[in-house]
Amino acid sequence: MLFGEEKDWKEFMCGESQAELAALIEKAKKHRCAYMQADDVKVAQVWCAVTELSNELKALVDKITRLEVAVQGISGMGEIAKRQALEEKVRQVFKATTNKEKEQVDKIVDALMQF
């Protein structure tokens, strides 16, 4: 900073952070008409950037929620298939034919489903 030569503080950030900050500043520019009207333009620009980050976070949370629903569905289908396979194998092993034997098989399968 000798003789009026100023360094931009952003130049001291690591490369990835510089790129992220530049992208965030670009995104905040769409609110330029709003933050230019503020008494403190720099603070208003930061709040606009925070709003952009908040919007991205909400979009990610929405995507994760949809993925969770899909994974739960897949998991549920896996549990159904697991139960069917266990029932089939246990009935084959025990040769369950009567209703009472089938009830016992169901109890065995219920116990095995805990694992």
C-alpha positions in Angstrom: 0.0 0.0 0.0 2.9 2.3 -0.6 2.2 5.5 -2.6 -1.5 4.9 -3.1 -1.2 1.4 -4.5 -3.9 -0.7 -2.9 -4.2 -4.4 -2.9 -7.7 -5.9 -3.2 -8.3 -8.0 -0.1 -9.9 -10.7 -2.2 -6.5 -11.4 -3.8 -5.3 -12.9 -0.5 -8.0 -15.5 -0.5 -7.3 -19.1 -1.8 -8.2 -19.7 -5.4 -11.4 -21.7 -4.7 -12.7 -19.0 -2.3 -11.9 -16.3 -4.8 -14.0 -18.1 -7.4 -16.9 -18.7 -5.0 -16.9 -15.1 -3.9 -16.8 -13.9 -7.5 -19.7 -16.1 -8.4 -21.7 -14.9 -5.4 -21.1 -11.3 -6.2 -22.3 -12.0 -9.8 -25.5 -13.6 -8.4 -26.1 -10.6 -6.1 -25.8 -8.2 -9.1 -29.4 -9.1 -10.1 -30.4 -7.1 -7.0 -28.3 -4.1 -8.0 -31.3 -1.8 -8.5 -32.3 -2.6 -4.9 -28.9 -2.3 -3.1 -27.9 0.8 -5.0 -30.9 2.6 -3.3 -29.6 1.7 0.2 -27.9 4.2 2.5 -25.1 1.7 2.9 -24.7 0.0 -0.4 -22.0 -2.4 0.7 -24.1 -3.8 3.5 -27.1 -4.0 1.3 -25.0 -5.9 -1.3 -24.0 -8.4 1.4 -27.6 -8.9 2.4 -28.5 -9.5 -1.2 -25.7 -12.1 -1.4 -27.0 -13.7 1.8 -30.5 -13.9 0.2 -28.9 -15.7 -2.8 -27.2 -18.2 -0.5 -30.5 -18.7 1.3 -32.3 -19.5 -1.9 -29.6 -22.0 -2.9 -29.9 -23.6 0.5 -33.7 -23.9 0.2 -33.3 -25.5 -3.2 -30.8 -28.0 -1.8 -33.1 -28.9 1.1 -36.0 -29.4 -1.3 -33.8 -31.8 -3.4 -32.6 -33.7 -0.4 -36.2 -34.1 0.9 -37.2 -35.5 -2.5 -34.2 -37.9 -2.4 -35.1 -39.0 1.1 -38.6 -39.9 0.0 -37.2 -41.9 -2.9 -34.6 -43.7 -0.7 -37.3 -44.5 1.8 -39.4 -46.0 -1.0 -36.5 -48.1 -2.2 -35.7 -49.2 1.3 -39.4 -50.2 1.8 -39.3 -52.2 -1.4 -36.1 -53.9 -0.2 -37.8 -54.8 3.1 -40.8 -56.3 1.3 -38.5 -58.4 -0.9 -36.4 -59.4 2.1 -39.5 -60.6 3.9 -40.8 -62.5 0.9 -37.5 -64.3 0.4 -37.3 -65.2 4.1 -40.9 -66.5 4.1 -40.2 -68.6 1.1 -36.9 -70.1 2.5 -38.3 -70.7 6.0 -41.4 -72.4 4.5 -39.2 -74.6 2.4 -37.0 -75.6 5.3 -39.9 -76.3 7.7 -42.2 -77.6 5.0 -45.1 -75.6 6.5 -48.4 -76.8 5.3 -51.0 -76.4 8.0 -52.2 -73.0 9.2 -50.5 -73.5 12.6 -47.2 -74.3 10.9 -47.6 -71.2 8.7 -48.3 -69.1 11.8 -45.0 -70.4 13.3 -43.2 -69.6 10.1 -44.6 -66.0 10.3 -43.3 -65.7 13.8 -39.8 -66.9 12.7 -39.8 -64.5 9.8 -40.9 -61.6 12.1 -38.0 -62.5 14.4 -35.5 -62.7 11.5 -36.7 -59.4 10.1 -35.3 -57.7 13.2 -31.8 -58.3 11.8 
